[in-house]
Amino acid sequence: MSTDKTPAGKRDDISLREKEKEIQKDLDDGIDTIGKKMTVCELYAKQNRHWGNVRHNTTKGRKRLMKLLEADKLGSCPIDSVKLSDVKEWAISIFAVAQPFF
């Protein structure tokens, strides 16, 4: 807690109680606490490995999207620092540049 004093010789950090609360909140939300430092590209690659049995065109589309993510700074960001608004903004910019399919 904010009222906890930092022992002499220890670095200033949040208390163990607060760390436990963060971890428990992440577990309740279904977030992998160990994987929070994973980048967006790594998460997307992991997702694609789990859904591997797909058609050829789907695989090509996923590769194209991975290239777009790798080229953008969003792809190298840790997933715990990415906000939904960042992803929405990125998706809008990608679809605005893309040629219409119709």
Secondary structure, DSSP 4 states (H G I P E B T S, - for coil): -TTPPPPTTS-----HHHHHHHHHHHHHTT--SGGGG-BHHHHHHHHHHHT----HHHHHHHHHHHHHHHHSGGGGSBGGG--HHHHHHHHHHHHHHSPP--
